[in-house]
Amino acid sequence: MIKQKSIENVDMLKGLNFVAIISLMGWGLGYFGQPHILARFMAADSHHSIVHARRISMTWMILCLAGAVAVGFFGIAYFNNNPALAGAVNQNSERVFIELAQILFNPWIAGVLLSAILAAVMSTLSCQLLVCSSAITEDLYKAFLRKSASQQELVWVGRVMVLVVALIAIALAANPDNRVLGLVSYAWAGFGAAFGPVVLFSVMWSRMTRNGALAGMIIGAVTVIVWKQYGWLDLYEIIPGFIFGSLGIVIFSLLGKAPTAAMQERFAKADAHYHSAPPSKLQAE
């Protein structure tokens, strides 16, 4: 039935080329720079618990992605047989889950299914808002603008920043031509290219400096913005952003002063702790 609609729907090699493969693989680089994901790693009681967390995470990720693909295929088959019901989906294919839930299920069951979408959105949204607000409040306002700010003042600044970030998000989402996947891929590339190289270099290279990290964040973010506007080579913008951000870290770190002896010692202790800690029961298994 799906083949009758279009053979391209089941052709895994359709439109596949080197640039497409690299772009798809580039999505994996974005994980290193997502604040709401990094916060989960920071919550781990030790690096040994990551082994168990990795198994749980990958299991659920595979199930979720397989479910998304299944919904897409089912939507193609269902709306191909019922074209009169496919108006909203034809205008915006991202509505396929919503339309199927409303058509196929009792309103009470459909409400539960649709609330799952809101739960997923609100979970990520709340974490992103809090992370952005705390970063602006602590790392910018307190560190550079008001070092003597009281705790009550920081609380109010944090609340204002939550409102400001929320208004910016509303403005970005208000464009009717925008699609969820397009906005997510753009934000994913921006965060990944700006913060991903810094996170990786901070745990793998003791020579990285503050100026190198700052240069990497700026260069990575700017590269994504510029590349997105021009769309060179049809390459996903996180790839050049990650590459140029990494080069910026290395170049500006080597041009400036080396990290202090205290920083080098702190890095060495953390590295030694990671490699010398006894294996957990999960690793022994």
C-alpha positions as CSV (number, residue, x, y, z in Angstrom):
1,M,0.0,0.0,0.0
2,I,2.8,2.4,0.9
3,K,4.6,1.4,-2.3
4,Q,1.5,2.2,-4.3
5,K,1.5,5.8,-2.9
6,S,5.2,6.3,-3.8
7,I,8.1,3.9,-4.1
8,E,10.3,6.6,-2.7
9,N,8.8,6.1,0.8
10,V,10.5,2.7,1.1
11,D,13.6,3.4,-0.9
12,M,16.3,3.8,1.7
13,L,18.9,4.9,-0.9
14,K,16.7,7.6,-2.5
15,G,18.5,10.9,-2.5
16,L,21.4,9.5,-0.5
17,N,24.9,10.9,-1.2
18,F,28.0,11.7,0.8
19,V,26.7,15.1,1.9
20,A,23.4,13.6,3.1
21,I,25.2,10.8,5.0
22,I,27.6,13.3,6.8
23,S,24.6,15.6,7.6
24,L,22.6,12.8,9.1
25,M,25.6,11.6,11.2
26,G,26.2,15.2,12.3
27,W,23.0,15.1,14.4
28,G,25.0,13.0,16.9
29,L,27.4,15.9,17.5
30,G,24.6,18.1,18.9
31,Y,24.2,16.0,22.0
32,F,27.4,17.3,23.5
33,G,26.1,20.9,23.5
34,Q,22.5,20.6,24.7
35,P,22.2,22.2,28.1
36,H,19.2,20.2,29.2
37,I,21.0,17.0,28.2
38,L,24.2,17.9,29.9
39,A,22.3,18.6,33.1
40,R,21.3,14.9,33.2
41,F,25.0,13.9,33.0
42,M,25.8,16.3,35.9
43,A,23.1,14.6,38.0
44,A,24.9,11.2,37.9
45,D,26.3,10.1,41.3
46,S,29.4,8.7,39.6
47,H,30.8,8.1,36.1
48,H,30.2,4.3,36.6
49,S,26.4,4.9,36.7
50,I,26.6,6.2,33.2
51,V,27.1,2.6,32.0
52,H,23.6,1.6,33.2
53,A,22.1,5.0,32.1
54,R,23.5,4.5,28.6
55,R,21.7,1.1,28.3
56,I,18.4,2.6,29.5
57,S,18.7,5.7,27.3
58,M,19.6,3.8,24.1
59,T,16.8,1.3,24.7
60,W,14.2,4.0,25.0
61,M,15.7,6.0,22.2
62,I,15.4,3.1,19.8
63,L,11.8,2.4,20.8
64,C,10.8,6.1,20.4
65,L,12.4,6.4,17.0
66,A,11.0,3.1,15.8
67,G,7.6,4.3,17.0
68,A,7.9,7.6,15.1
69,V,8.8,5.8,11.9
70,A,5.9,3.4,12.4
71,V,3.5,6.3,12.8
72,G,4.8,7.9,9.6
73,F,4.3,4.7,7.6
74,F,0.9,4.1,9.0
75,G,-0.1,7.7,8.3
76,I,0.9,7.2,4.6
77,A,-1.1,4.1,4.3
78,Y,-4.2,5.4,6.2
79,F,-4.5,8.8,4.5
80,N,-3.8,7.3,1.1
81,N,-6.9,5.2,1.6
82,N,-8.8,8.1,3.1
83,P,-7.8,11.2,1.2
84,A,-10.8,13.1,2.4
85,L,-9.4,13.1,5.9
86,A,-5.9,14.1,4.9
87,G,-6.4,17.9,4.5
88,A,-4.5,19.0,7.6
89,V,-1.7,16.4,7.0
90,N,-1.2,17.5,3.4
91,Q,-0.7,21.0,4.6
92,N,1.6,20.0,7.4
93,S,2.9,16.5,7.6
94,E,4.0,17.0,11.2
95,R,0.4,16.8,12.3
96,V,0.1,13.1,11.3
97,F,0.2,11.8,14.9
98,I,-2.3,14.4,16.1
99,E,-4.7,13.7,13.3
100,L,-4.5,9.9,13.6
101,A,-5.1,10.1,17.4
102,Q,-8.2,12.2,16.9
103,I,-9.6,10.0,14.1
104,L,-8.9,6.5,15.4
105,F,-9.4,6.8,19.1
106,N,-12.1,7.7,21.6
107,P,-11.8,11.4,22.6
108,W,-10.7,10.4,26.1
109,I,-8.0,8.2,24.8
110,A,-7.0,10.8,22.2
111,G,-6.7,13.3,24.9
112,V,-4.3,11.1,26.8
113,L,-2.2,10.5,23.7
114,L,-2.1,14.2,22.8
115,S,-1.1,15.1,26.4
116,A,2.0,13.0,25.8
117,I,3.1,15.6,23.2
118,L,2.5,18.4,25.7
119,A,4.4,16.5,28.4
120,A,7.4,16.0,26.1
121,V,7.4,19.7,25.0
122,M,6.9,21.0,28.5
123,S,9.7,18.8,30.0
124,T,12.3,20.1,27.5
125,L,10.9,23.6,27.6
126,S,11.1,24.0,31.3
127,C,14.6,22.7,31.5
128,Q,15.8,24.9,28.6
129,L,14.2,28.0,30.2
130,L,15.8,27.3,33.6
131,V,19.2,26.5,32.1
132,C,19.2,29.7,29.9
133,S,18.0,31.8,32.8
134,S,20.6,30.5,35.3
135,A,23.4,30.8,32.7
136,I,22.5,34.5,32.0
137,T,22.0,35.3,35.7
138,E,25.1,33.6,37.2
139,D,27.6,33.5,34.3
140,L,26.9,36.9,32.8
141,Y,25.0,39.2,35.2
142,K,26.7,38.2,38.5
143,A,30.1,37.4,37.0
144,F,30.5,40.6,34.9
145,L,27.8,43.2,35.7
146,R,27.0,42.9,39.4
147,K,29.5,40.8,41.3
148,S,28.0,42.0,44.6
149,A,24.4,41.2,43.7
150,S,22.3,39.8,46.5
151,Q,20.5,36.4,46.3
152,Q,17.1,38.2,46.2
153,E,18.3,40.3,43.3
154,L,19.6,37.3,41.4
155,V,16.2,35.6,41.9
156,W,14.4,38.5,40.3
157,V,16.9,38.7,37.5
158,G,16.4,35.0,36.9
159,R,12.6,35.4,36.7
160,V,12.9,38.3,34.2
161,M,15.3,36.2,32.1
162,V,12.8,33.3,32.0
163,L,10.2,35.8,30.7
164,V,12.5,37.3,28.1
165,V,13.7,33.9,26.8
166,A,10.0,32.7,26.7
167,L,9.0,35.8,24.7
168,I,11.9,35.2,22.2
169,A,10.8,31.6,21.8
170,I,7.2,32.7,21.2
171,A,8.4,35.1,18.5
172,L,10.4,32.4,16.7
173,A,7.4,30.0,16.8
174,A,4.8,32.5,15.7
175,N,5.9,32.3,12.0
176,P,3.3,30.1,10.3
177,D,5.8,29.0,7.8
178,N,8.1,27.5,10.4
179,R,8.0,23.7,11.1
180,V,9.0,21.9,14.3
181,L,11.7,19.9,12.6
182,G,13.2,23.0,11.0
183,L,13.3,25.0,14.2
184,V,14.7,22.0,16.2
185,S,17.4,21.3,13.7
186,Y,18.5,24.9,13.7
187,A,18.6,25.2,17.5
188,W,20.2,21.7,17.7
189,A,23.0,22.9,15.4
190,G,23.4,26.2,17.2
191,F,23.8,24.6,20.7
192,G,25.9,21.7,19.4
193,A,28.4,23.9,17.5
194,A,28.6,26.5,20.2
195,F,29.0,24.4,23.3
196,G,29.8,20.9,22.0
197,P,33.5,21.4,21.2
198,V,34.0,23.3,24.5
199,V,32.6,20.4,26.5
200,L,34.7,17.8,24.6
201,F,37.9,19.8,24.8
202,S,37.4,20.5,28.5
203,V,37.6,16.8,29.3
204,M,40.1,15.7,26.7
205,W,42.7,18.6,26.3
206,S,44.3,20.2,29.3
207,R,45.8,23.0,27.2
208,M,42.4,24.7,26.5
209,T,42.2,28.2,28.0
210,R,39.3,30.6,28.7
211,N,40.0,32.6,25.6
212,G,40.0,29.4,23.5
213,A,36.7,28.3,25.0
214,L,35.1,31.7,24.4
215,A,36.5,31.9,20.8
216,G,35.2,28.4,20.1
217,M,31.7,29.2,21.3
218,I,31.5,32.4,19.3
219,I,32.9,31.0,16.1
220,G,30.8,27.9,16.3
221,A,27.6,29.8,16.8
222,V,28.4,32.4,14.1
223,T,29.3,29.7,11.6
224,V,25.9,28.0,12.1
225,I,24.0,31.2,11.6
226,V,25.9,32.2,8.5
227,W,25.9,28.7,7.0
228,K,22.1,28.4,7.6
229,Q,21.5,31.6,5.7
230,Y,23.5,30.6,2.6
231,G,23.0,26.8,2.7
232,W,26.4,26.0,1.1
233,L,26.7,22.5,-0.3
234,D,23.4,21.5,1.3
235,L,25.5,20.5,4.3
236,Y,23.9,20.5,7.8
237,E,25.2,23.6,9.5
238,I,26.4,21.8,12.6
239,I,29.2,20.1,10.7
240,P,31.1,23.3,9.7
241,G,30.1,24.9,13.0
242,F,31.6,22.1,15.0
243,I,34.8,22.0,12.9
244,F,35.4,25.8,12.9
245,G,34.5,26.0,16.6
246,S,37.1,23.3,17.4
247,L,39.7,25.1,15.3
248,G,38.9,28.3,17.2
249,I,39.5,26.6,20.5
250,V,42.9,25.1,19.5
251,I,44.2,28.3,17.8
252,F,43.2,30.8,20.4
253,S,44.3,28.5,23.3
254,L,47.8,28.1,21.7
255,L,48.1,31.8,21.0
256,G,47.4,32.8,24.5
257,K,49.0,32.0,27.8
258,A,49.0,28.3,29.0
259,P,46.6,27.3,31.8
260,T,47.9,27.9,35.3
261,A,49.7,25.1,37.2
262,A,46.7,24.8,39.4
263,M,44.3,24.3,36.5
264,Q,46.7,21.7,35.0
265,E,46.8,19.9,38.3
266,R,43.0,19.9,38.7
267,F,42.7,18.4,35.2
268,A,45.2,15.7,35.9
269,K,43.5,14.8,39.2
270,A,40.1,14.5,37.4
271,D,41.6,12.4,34.6
272,A,43.4,10.1,37.1
273,H,40.2,9.7,39.1
274,Y,38.3,8.7,36.0
275,H,40.9,6.1,34.8
276,S,41.9,4.7,38.2
277,A,38.5,4.3,39.9
278,P,37.5,0.7,40.5
279,P,35.0,-0.8,38.0
280,S,31.4,-0.9,39.0
281,K,29.3,-4.0,39.2
282,L,27.7,-3.2,35.9
283,Q,31.1,-3.0,34.2
284,A,32.2,-6.3,35.8
285,E,29.1,-7.9,34.3
